[in-house]
Amino acid sequence: MNRKALEENLGRRIKVRLFDGAEYEGYLRKSGDERYRNDPNLYLPKNYYFLTDDYGVCKTCLFRVSHIQNYKILA
């Protein structure tokens, strides 16, 4: 898994499996995105990713590229 491959899928709906075996589905977002400027937990950390629901609400923990075991593009 590398950052370049993951960032090509920003904004797409994916299913991701993290190092602890947890699986999540949602839209891939990156910390520092302007739409999350008012939420310091999502805006300030650098090089972290998270998944959102259909309305843009964060529904997972923050994770790094190294935390991802694999992912699948759903849409």
Backbone as JSON Lines, residues from 0, in Angstrom:
{"i":0,"aa":"M","n":[0.86,-1.18,0.0],"ca":[0.0,0.0,0.0],"c":[0.9,1.23,0.0]}
{"i":1,"aa":"N","n":[0.64,2.15,-0.91],"ca":[1.4,3.39,-0.89],"c":[0.45,4.59,-0.95]}
{"i":2,"aa":"R","n":[0.95,5.71,-0.54],"ca":[0.16,6.94,-0.43],"c":[-0.39,7.38,-1.79]}
{"i":3,"aa":"K","n":[0.4,7.27,-2.83],"ca":[-0.03,7.72,-4.16],"c":[-1.25,6.94,-4.63]}
{"i":4,"aa":"A","n":[-1.22,5.63,-4.47],"ca":[-2.35,4.8,-4.89],"c":[-3.6,5.12,-4.08]}
{"i":5,"aa":"L","n":[-3.43,5.36,-2.79],"ca":[-4.58,5.67,-1.94],"c":[-5.17,7.03,-2.28]}
{"i":6,"aa":"E","n":[-4.33,8.02,-2.5],"ca":[-4.82,9.37,-2.76],"c":[-5.5,9.51,-4.11]}
{"i":7,"aa":"E","n":[-5.27,8.58,-5.03],"ca":[-6.01,8.58,-6.29],"c":[-7.49,8.27,-6.05]}
{"i":8,"aa":"N","n":[-7.8,7.69,-4.9],"ca":[-9.17,7.29,-4.59],"c":[-9.84,8.21,-3.58]}
{"i":9,"aa":"L","n":[-9.28,9.37,-3.3],"ca":[-9.93,10.32,-2.39],"c":[-11.29,10.71,-2.94]}
{"i":10,"aa":"G","n":[-12.3,10.68,-2.08],"ca":[-13.66,11.03,-2.48],"c":[-14.47,9.86,-3.0]}
{"i":11,"aa":"R","n":[-13.83,8.74,-3.23],"ca":[-14.55,7.56,-3.71],"c":[-15.05,6.72,-2.53]}
{"i":12,"aa":"R","n":[-16.09,5.95,-2.79],"ca":[-16.61,5.05,-1.77],"c":[-15.75,3.78,-1.77]}
{"i":13,"aa":"I","n":[-15.18,3.45,-0.62],"ca":[-14.3,2.29,-0.51],"c":[-14.66,1.47,0.73]}
{"i":14,"aa":"K","n":[-14.15,0.25,0.73],"ca":[-14.2,-0.6,1.92],"c":[-12.75,-0.84,2.31]}
{"i":15,"aa":"V","n":[-12.41,-0.57,3.55],"ca":[-11.03,-0.65,3.99],"c":[-10.92,-1.61,5.18]}
{"i":16,"aa":"R","n":[-9.83,-2.38,5.21],"ca":[-9.53,-3.24,6.36],"c":[-8.25,-2.71,7.0]}
{"i":17,"aa":"L","n":[-8.34,-2.4,8.3],"ca":[-7.19,-1.87,9.02],"c":[-6.39,-2.99,9.67]}
{"i":18,"aa":"F","n":[-5.25,-2.65,10.24],"ca":[-4.32,-3.64,10.81],"c":[-4.93,-4.47,11.92]}
{"i":19,"aa":"D","n":[-5.95,-3.96,12.62],"ca":[-6.57,-4.7,13.72],"c":[-7.72,-5.59,13.25]}
{"i":20,"aa":"G","n":[-7.95,-5.65,11.93],"ca":[-8.99,-6.49,11.36],"c":[-10.33,-5.81,11.2]}
{"i":21,"aa":"A","n":[-10.46,-4.58,11.67],"ca":[-11.72,-3.83,11.55],"c":[-11.94,-3.44,10.09]}
{"i":22,"aa":"E","n":[-13.19,-3.59,9.63],"ca":[-13.54,-3.21,8.26],"c":[-14.56,-2.09,8.3]}
{"i":23,"aa":"Y","n":[-14.35,-1.09,7.44],"ca":[-15.24,0.07,7.37],"c":[-15.55,0.38,5.91]}
{"i":24,"aa":"E","n":[-16.73,0.95,5.69],"ca":[-17.11,1.42,4.36],"c":[-17.46,2.89,4.44]}
{"i":25,"aa":"G","n":[-17.12,3.63,3.41],"ca":[-17.46,5.04,3.37],"c":[-16.65,5.75,2.3]}
{"i":26,"aa":"Y","n":[-16.76,7.07,2.29],"ca":[-16.04,7.9,1.33],"c":[-14.7,8.3,1.93]}
{"i":27,"aa":"L","n":[-13.63,8.03,1.2],"ca":[-12.28,8.31,1.68],"c":[-11.99,9.8,1.68]}
{"i":28,"aa":"R","n":[-11.55,10.31,2.8],"ca":[-11.17,11.72,2.95],"c":[-9.8,11.78,3.61]}
{"i":29,"aa":"K","n":[-9.16,12.93,3.44],"ca":[-7.84,13.16,4.04],"c":[-7.91,14.33,5.0]}
{"i":30,"aa":"S","n":[-7.18,14.24,6.1],"ca":[-7.14,15.35,7.05],"c":[-6.54,16.57,6.37]}
{"i":31,"aa":"G","n":[-6.95,17.75,6.82],"ca":[-6.48,18.98,6.21],"c":[-7.39,19.49,5.11]}
{"i":32,"aa":"D","n":[-8.45,18.76,4.8],"ca":[-9.41,19.17,3.77],"c":[-10.17,20.4,4.26]}
{"i":33,"aa":"E","n":[-10.34,21.37,3.39],"ca":[-10.97,22.65,3.76],"c":[-12.4,22.49,4.28]}
{"i":34,"aa":"R","n":[-13.12,21.48,3.83],"ca":[-14.5,21.33,4.3],"c":[-14.58,20.95,5.77]}
{"i":35,"aa":"Y","n":[-13.46,20.5,6.36],"ca":[-13.41,20.15,7.78],"c":[-12.59,21.15,8.58]}
{"i":36,"aa":"R","n":[-12.47,22.35,8.09],"ca":[-11.67,23.41,8.72],"c":[-12.15,23.72,10.14]}
{"i":37,"aa":"N","n":[-13.45,23.59,10.41],"ca":[-14.0,23.91,11.73],"c":[-13.89,22.77,12.73]}
{"i":38,"aa":"D","n":[-13.37,21.63,12.31],"ca":[-13.16,20.49,13.21],"c":[-11.66,20.23,13.31]}
{"i":39,"aa":"P","n":[-11.02,20.7,14.38],"ca":[-9.56,20.57,14.47],"c":[-9.07,19.13,14.49]}
{"i":40,"aa":"N","n":[-9.88,18.19,14.95],"ca":[-9.46,16.79,14.96],"c":[-9.31,16.23,13.55]}
{"i":41,"aa":"L","n":[-10.06,16.77,12.61],"ca":[-10.0,16.29,11.22],"c":[-9.15,17.19,10.34]}
{"i":42,"aa":"Y","n":[-8.89,18.42,10.78],"ca":[-8.18,19.38,9.94],"c":[-6.69,19.47,10.27]}
{"i":43,"aa":"L","n":[-6.32,19.45,11.53],"ca":[-4.93,19.71,11.93],"c":[-3.96,18.56,11.71]}
{"i":44,"aa":"P","n":[-4.3,17.3,12.01],"ca":[-3.31,16.23,11.8],"c":[-2.93,16.11,10.32]}
{"i":45,"aa":"K","n":[-1.67,15.86,10.05],"ca":[-1.2,15.74,8.67],"c":[-1.03,14.27,8.29]}
{"i":46,"aa":"N","n":[-1.37,13.97,7.04],"ca":[-1.22,12.63,6.47],"c":[-2.02,11.55,7.18]}
{"i":47,"aa":"Y","n":[-3.22,11.89,7.6],"ca":[-4.16,10.92,8.15],"c":[-5.37,10.86,7.22]}
{"i":48,"aa":"Y","n":[-6.06,9.75,7.27],"ca":[-7.24,9.52,6.43],"c":[-8.4,9.09,7.32]}
{"i":49,"aa":"F","n":[-9.61,9.23,6.8],"ca":[-10.81,8.78,7.51],"c":[-11.91,8.56,6.49]}
{"i":50,"aa":"L","n":[-12.98,7.89,6.91],"ca":[-14.12,7.63,6.05],"c":[-15.32,8.41,6.53]}
{"i":51,"aa":"T","n":[-16.13,8.88,5.59],"ca":[-17.34,9.62,5.93],"c":[-18.56,8.9,5.36]}
{"i":52,"aa":"D","n":[-19.73,9.28,5.88],"ca":[-20.97,8.75,5.34],"c":[-21.42,9.59,4.15]}
{"i":53,"aa":"D","n":[-22.64,9.36,3.68],"ca":[-23.15,10.08,2.5],"c":[-23.28,11.57,2.71]}
{"i":54,"aa":"Y","n":[-23.36,12.01,3.97],"ca":[-23.55,13.42,4.29],"c":[-22.26,14.14,4.68]}
{"i":55,"aa":"G","n":[-21.13,13.45,4.61],"ca":[-19.85,14.07,4.93],"c":[-19.47,14.04,6.39]}
{"i":56,"aa":"V","n":[-20.21,13.26,7.19],"ca":[-19.93,13.15,8.63],"c":[-18.92,12.02,8.84]}
{"i":57,"aa":"C","n":[-17.86,12.29,9.58],"ca":[-16.83,11.3,9.86],"c":[-17.42,10.13,10.63]}
{"i":58,"aa":"K","n":[-17.14,8.9,10.19],"ca":[-17.69,7.74,10.87],"c":[-16.63,6.71,11.27]}
{"i":59,"aa":"T","n":[-15.35,7.04,11.11],"ca":[-14.28,6.13,11.52],"c":[-13.23,6.91,12.3]}
{"i":60,"aa":"C","n":[-12.29,6.15,12.84],"ca":[-11.13,6.77,13.47],"c":[-10.2,7.29,12.37]}
{"i":61,"aa":"L","n":[-9.25,8.11,12.75],"ca":[-8.21,8.54,11.81],"c":[-7.22,7.4,11.65]}
{"i":62,"aa":"F","n":[-6.72,7.2,10.44],"ca":[-5.73,6.15,10.22],"c":[-4.71,6.63,9.19]}
{"i":63,"aa":"R","n":[-3.55,6.02,9.22],"ca":[-2.47,6.31,8.28],"c":[-2.44,5.25,7.19]}
{"i":64,"aa":"V","n":[-1.67,5.51,6.16],"ca":[-1.52,4.54,5.07],"c":[-0.98,3.23,5.62]}
{"i":65,"aa":"S","n":[-0.06,3.3,6.56],"ca":[0.55,2.09,7.11],"c":[-0.43,1.24,7.91]}
{"i":66,"aa":"H","n":[-1.57,1.79,8.31],"ca":[-2.57,1.04,9.08],"c":[-3.46,0.18,8.18]}
{"i":67,"aa":"I","n":[-3.43,0.43,6.87],"ca":[-4.34,-0.25,5.94],"c":[-3.72,-1.56,5.47]}
{"i":68,"aa":"Q","n":[-4.48,-2.65,5.64],"ca":[-4.05,-3.93,5.1],"c":[-4.46,-4.05,3.64]}
{"i":69,"aa":"N","n":[-5.73,-3.73,3.35],"ca":[-6.19,-3.7,1.96],"c":[-7.45,-2.86,1.87]}
{"i":70,"aa":"Y","n":[-7.81,-2.52,0.63],"ca":[-9.04,-1.77,0.41],"c":[-9.64,-2.17,-0.92]}
{"i":71,"aa":"K","n":[-10.94,-1.9,-1.06],"ca":[-11.66,-2.24,-2.28],"c":[-12.53,-1.05,-2.65]}
{"i":72,"aa":"I","n":[-12.49,-0.65,-3.92],"ca":[-13.32,0.45,-4.4],"c":[-14.73,-0.08,-4.65]}
{"i":73,"aa":"L","n":[-15.71,0.58,-4.03],"ca":[-17.1,0.14,-4.16],"c":[-17.85,0.89,-5.25]}
{"i":74,"aa":"A","n":[-17.57,2.16,-5.41],"ca":[-18.29,2.93,-6.43],"c":[-17.41,4.04,-6.97]}
